[in-house]
Amino acid sequence: MTGRRVIVLGAGVSGLTTAVAMSLAGCRVVIHSAEAPAQTTSALAAAIWHPFYQAPDLVYLARARQTYATLHRLSADATSGVSMRTLTEYFRHDAGMPWWAECADGLARVPATDVPSRFASAYRMDVPVADTGTYLRYLMNMFLDLGGSYVQRRVEDPAGLLDETDVVVSCCGYGSREFGDDGLSLSRAVVLRANRDDAVRGCYIDDSDPAAPTYIVERNDDIVLGGTADPGLTSTMIGEQQIADIVHRCARLCEAVAALQIVDARVGFRPVRRAPRVAQDERHSRLFHNYGHGGGGFTLSWGCANEVLRLAGVGTARV
Ligand SMILES: Cc1cc2nc3c(=O)[nH]c(=O)nc-3n(C[C@H](O)[C@H](O)[C@H](O)COP(=O)(O)OP(=O)(O)OC[C@H]3O[C@@H](n4cnc5c(N)ncnc54)[C@H](O)[C@@H]3O)c2cc1C
C-alpha cells in the first residue's frame, strides 16, 4: 500500500479506469470532474474492443492486449455490463490475419463461401463489448467501494492542484485542449441505437474506409449502429439522409439490420491526437496525462491506466 494521495481529473472511461487502478494499488484517490460519467463522450461510445482506424503499432498493441485481458475477466461478472461477443470483421483487401489477432480469442478465418463477394476476406473472433451506462456505473461503484471520493467541478489548471495532493492524473479527453494541447482535435461520430432483436446477433465491422466506419454492436441493452468520422465538424445536427446511410451500410454487413427499430441517433466527438498522451508532464514531475485516445478509449483503457501507474511508480493493480 502506498497510501499516496492522488487526484484524477475526469470521469469518462479513462478517468474512472485510472482511478480504480490507482485505488487498487493502494492510493487514496479523489476524482474531480466537470461532468458526471453519464454526460461524457465515453457514455456515447459503442464500446466494442477494436483497434479502429489504427495502423500496426506495438505500443498500441500492448495496451489493447492488457485491456482485452481485463475486460475479458470482468465479463465473468454479470453486473459489470461487459460481455464477450462474436465479431465478424470484413476486409475489402485480403491482408491476412489482422495485426491485433494475438489479442483475440477464437480468431478464425471465415470460409470464402460465407463472405459476400464485395469483400476479400473476413475473420471471426470474440471481443469484449460494454454497455456503457452499466460499465461506467460499475467502475464508479468499484471506485467508491475502494474508498475513493468524487467531486463535481471544472478545473482550470491541473498543476495548480499539486499543492493539495501528491499526484495529479489528467484524464480530460478533449477538455485537455484548454490546458494547452493544440495537438488535440475532434472527429465527429454519429451512432444510432436500435432495440435488440434476435435476428441481429453478434457484432460486425467494415473498417476499410476511414471516412465511413461501419459497425453493428450487439450489447445487452441495445444494438448500436455506426458510424461516421468527420474530422473537425462540430455540428450536433443529424440529417435523415445520414441515418439512412448508416442503416444502409450496416445492412450490407447483416441484412436483418434493415428491419431494426431505431430508437435514437446521437452525435459524439472522439478526442483525436497523433497518439494518446500517456506521459509524465515535462514541467511538473508529479503531474501525469492520460487522454487523446480517439476512437479507442475503451480498447486502450486498462493498458493506459496501468502505464500511468508504472510512470507514477505506484505499483500494479489487478482487477
Ligand atoms: C460515437 C462514438 C463511438 C465510439 N465507439 C468506441 C468503441 O466502440 N470503442 C472504443 O474503444 N472507443 C470508442 N469511442 C471512443 C471513446 O468513446 C473515447 O476514446 C473515450 O470515450 C475517451 O474517454 P475519456 O475518458 O478520455 O474522455 P471523456 O469521456 O470525454 O471524459 C473526459 C472527462 O474529463 C472531464 N473534464 C474535461 N475537462 C475538464 C476540466 N477542465 N476539469 C475537470 N474535468 C474535466 C469531463 O467532464 C469528463 O468527465 C467512441 C467515441 C464516439 C464519440
The ligand as a Gaussian input file, in Angstrom:
#p B3LYP/6-31G(d) Opt

LIG

0 1
 C      -19.905000       7.697000     -31.117000
 C      -18.620000       7.156000     -30.562000
 C      -18.401000       5.782000     -30.603000
 C      -17.228000       5.257000     -30.046000
 N      -17.059000       3.902000     -30.048000
 C      -15.936000       3.380000     -29.474000
 C      -15.754000       1.969000     -29.423000
 O      -16.608000       1.194000     -29.898000
 N      -14.622000       1.500000     -28.818000
 C      -13.682000       2.330000     -28.266000
 O      -12.682000       1.840000     -27.742000
 N      -13.840000       3.673000     -28.306000
 C      -14.930000       4.213000     -28.901000
 N      -15.082000       5.569000     -28.963000
 C      -14.025000       6.435000     -28.433000
 C      -14.181000       6.623000     -26.946000
 O      -15.508000       6.933000     -26.636000
 C      -13.252000       7.725000     -26.442000
 O      -11.921000       7.467000     -26.837000
 C      -13.322000       7.779000     -24.925000
 O      -14.651000       7.953000     -24.520000
 C      -12.459000       8.876000     -24.334000
 O      -12.639000       8.763000     -22.944000
 P      -12.014000       9.812000     -21.927000
 O      -12.366000       9.346000     -20.572000
 O      -10.578000      10.026000     -22.267000
 O      -12.770000      11.189000     -22.274000
 P      -14.266000      11.639000     -21.941000
 O      -15.219000      10.508000     -21.960000
 O      -14.525000      12.795000     -22.852000
 O      -14.179000      12.157000     -20.445000
 C      -13.483000      13.350000     -20.150000
 C      -13.767000      13.713000     -18.708000
 O      -12.978000      14.841000     -18.352000
 C      -13.816000      15.811000     -17.721000
 N      -13.231000      17.138000     -17.942000
 C      -12.961000      17.760000     -19.113000
 N      -12.415000      18.969000     -18.876000
 C      -12.339000      19.109000     -17.529000
 C      -11.876000      20.125000     -16.653000
 N      -11.349000      21.274000     -17.111000
 N      -11.964000      19.930000     -15.306000
 C      -12.489000      18.788000     -14.804000
 N      -12.933000      17.788000     -15.589000
 C      -12.864000      17.937000     -16.934000
 C      -15.166000      15.631000     -18.395000
 O      -16.183000      16.210000     -17.609000
 C      -15.229000      14.104000     -18.444000
 O      -15.645000      13.611000     -17.202000
 C      -16.243000       6.126000     -29.499000
 C      -16.464000       7.501000     -29.488000
 C      -17.649000       8.021000     -30.003000
 C      -17.867000       9.500000     -29.954000

